[in-house]
């Protein structure tokens, strides 16, 4: 099967979307005849050298787009440049008889970029798409004001209704992928041929199984993530304060951000500072050691589109407490952890506290959930399994095409 994969950045030496795109391309290249179209970032290992099993076509990433790294990552200002390159390359390839069974726009993950694939008859997939989750109303007063480019997300719903290029991109796609089922609701205004939920993140393997603490009333809890309000660190601290009769329940926080000092102050105010360790930013190897040495992963992020960090913890056999919203709601099930409804700050903290109490008092159940978490990652999260599933989807679409076969006007 000949597959065309497009993503603005594909790089196994990078982080974020570029790394995820690389991992998908690497896994797919051993299963299909893969062509990858992407930017080449200056100073990085050539993408072609990183993907020897694929045909790789690159264009230099514009220097002006690299001047503000965070803005570039959030807004993808060079997307129109990349889309133009892709459109011209495909037109030239078709002119010389080089055609594909299916095309796949893997990235950007945000659902706001019109696809150049809409201009061609080749059936195509877009996604996994994510983002577009708002902050629940009850939490907005504590969340503070977002940067301007983040507030622009409020325009997404309007664009899904009225942007002809964006709507054509999704309506013409043979399938749109979302990181979790909520994405279908986000795109409710757009008629889709098919929607599937596929988490964009995978893991290479699972950590060796190891025995965990089985002492009733003792629980070493871990939170890993940027210290921002939406990641739920403040809520875990408040939950800890609701368990004064369980002093053996402690919390370790790994991650830096503007919320960190506020959380330190919250812990002091609530009288649990002696039960919380704030490590700030730590190296990757140290994060792995933390997964190995703790009993539970508590990550009640209430605006988490995907939740790949949950996979990181689950591959170590850690049971999870998380928010019943967004990506985490789709990742965690009754065999791997506890999902807490997102209500209001007081109720949220109380429900997290109840889940912590249950985990602390029933170590046998906690061990079962840890085994279930590890098994779930083995079953669904390995890159090999994810690539097999994607190729099966490609085959279904090529065997039973649903997208129009004529060139669109949009």
NUROZA-972102 format. One record per residue (C-alpha): z negated, y, x negated. Coordinates in steps of 0.2 Angstrom, whole numbers, plus 5000, padded with zeros to 4 digits. Example, Ala and Ser with C-alpha at 12.3 -4.5 7.8 and 13.67 -1.06 7.14 Angstrom:
% residues 2
496149784938
496449954932
***
This chain:
% residues 410
500050005000
500550174993
499150304996
499150494993
497450564990
497150754989
495650854984
495451014975
494250944962
494150764956
493050744941
491850604936
490950724924
490550854937
489350854952
489450874971
491150854980
492150834963
491050684958
491150614976
493050634976
493150544959
492050394965
493150374980
494750384969
494050264956
493650134969
495250154979
496350144963
495949964961
496449914979
497950024983
499450104973
498550274972
499250444969
497950584967
498350774968
497050894962
496651044951
496251024933
494751124927
494851204910
493751124897
493450964907
494050784903
495850774910
495850684927
497250574922
496150504908
494750474920
495850384932
496950264922
497250154937
498050294947
499550414946
498750584944
499650754946
498650914942
498851104942
497651224933
496251284943
496451474945
495351564932
494851694945
494051564956
492951504943
492051664939
490751644953
490351454953
489151454968
490451554978
491851444973
490851294978
490451364995
492051455000
493451364991
494451524988
495751434979
496151314993
497751414999
498351404981
498051214980
498751184998
500351274992
500551164977
500251004988
501551055001
502851094988
502450934978
502650824994
504250904999
504950874982
504350694982
505150664999
506750744993
506850614979
506350464990
504550454985
503650415001
501850355005
501150235018
499750355022
498950515015
497150565014
496350735012
494750685006
493950855002
493450995005
492050925016
491851085026
492851075042
493651245040
495251215029
496951185036
497851035029
499551045020
499750865026
500150935044
501850985038
502450805035
502750645045
501750535034
500150475044
498650555037
496750555037
495550705035
493750685029
492350635028
491950815035
490250875036
489251035037
489251155053
487451105057
486451255062
484551295060
483551235075
483051395085
481151355083
481351355064
482351515061
480951635059
480351535044
482151505037
482451685032
484151765031
485651665024
486951735012
488451815020
489651675015
488451555023
488251655039
490151645041
489951475047
489551545064
491451575065
491851395064
491651355083
492851495087
494151435074
494051255081
494551335098
495851455093
496451435075
498151355077
498351295059
496551215059
496851135076
498551075071
497750995056
496550895066
497550855081
499050785071
497850685060
497950495063
496050495060
494650625057
493150555047
491450635049
489950605038
488950565054
489250555072
488750735075
490350795068
491250725083
490250845094
490550995082
492450965084
492350935103
493551075106
494950995096
495850845104
495750705091
496750545090
495350445082
493650485075
492650375063
490950405055
490950375036
489650445024
490450525009
489250464997
489050294989
488050204975
488650094961
487249964963
485449944969
483949944958
483049784955
481749734968
479949774962
478249744970
477449904979
475649954982
474949854997
473249944998
472750015015
472550205016
473450234999
475150304999
476150404985
477450504995
478950574986
480050724991
481650754981
482850904985
483151084983
481551184988
482351275002
481551285020
482851175028
482451025017
480751005025
479551015010
478451135019
478351015034
477750875023
476350985016
475851035034
475850845039
474750805024
473450935030
473350845047
472750685037
471050735031
470350565033
471650495022
471450575005
472350434997
473950495004
474750614991
476450704988
477550734974
478950864975
480450864963
481651004965
481651194962
482051334973
481451494982
480351394994
479351314980
478051454978
477851474997
477451284997
476251304983
475351444994
475451335009
474651195001
473251304994
472951385011
472851215020
471751145007
472851005001
473351074984
472450934975
473550804984
475150884980
476150884963
477551014961
478650954947
480051084950
481751034943
481750874933
483050774924
484050634932
483150494923
481450564928
482050564947
482450384945
480750344938
479950434952
480850324964
480250174955
478450224955
478150294973
477850204989
478850305002
480250435002
479850575015
481350695017
481250785034
482750895031
483150965048
484951035044
485550895033
487450865036
487550705026
485950655017
486550565002
484850584993
484150455006
485350324998
484650364981
482850324987
483450174998
484350084983
482650074975
481849994990
480950144997
480650155015
481050325023
480350455034
481650585039
482250695053
483150625068
484650745066
486250765056
486650645043
484950565041
484950515059
486450405055
485850335039
484150275043
483850145057
482350045063
482549925049
482350055035
481250195040
480550315053
481550455061
480550605067
481250715082
481550895077
480551005090
479551155083
478651175066
476951125073
477650965083
478750915068
477250915056
476150825068
477550685070
477750675052
475950655050
475950515062
477350425053
476350445036
474750375044
475750225051
476550195033
474850215025
473850105036
475149955038
475749915020
476549755026
477649855038
478049975024
478649835013
479749765027
480549935029
480849955010
481749785010
482749845025
483250005016
483849915000
484749785011
485649925021
486250005005
486949844999
487749815015
488549995018
488250105003
489050014988
490650104982
491549934983
491049905001
491550085006
493250074997
493549905006
493149985023
494250135019
495750025014
495449925030
495550085040
497150135031
497949965036
497449985054
498250155055
499850105046
499949955057
499650055073
500150235070
499450355083
499950525075
501650605080
503050565069
503950725070
503650885060
502451005068
502851195070
501151255065
***
